[in-house]
Amino acid sequence: MKNATIQLDTLACPSCAQKIENATKALDGVDKDSVKILFNSSRVKLDFDDQKISIEDVENAITALGYEVKKSKVK
């Protein structure tokens, strides 16, 4: 499992955060219990299995919702 922090351009409202949380939890390979949306800092933290999904796939799911990913950090 890898740990990722994804910095978004901005989160405008709590419903935006909920949309991103639901979308990332639905991805195969993302640990659903690890998904945390840090609303005040516009960040998404999650764990994922890099054998099943890439960080780019996670970023693409977020951008498909209309949100801009600024950068990601994977450990």
Phi, psi and omega in degrees: 000141176248152178252134181232145169238121183248120179269123178261161177298308179194153170243117187278331185203164179299329179291330174296315179299320179295320178299315180293318179299313180297318182294317181289324177294334182281348183283132177292124181109347177267131176288106186301327181286344184268347185291122178226130177258120178261089189302312185296330180254006179054048180235152174240129176243137179198162173250143180215154177269108184288358172276342182252329186209149179257163177297329178296323177297319178295314178300318180296324178295322179288316180292332177295337177277351178103013180253145183265126175270124179275313178195162178229147175235127182241134176239000000 
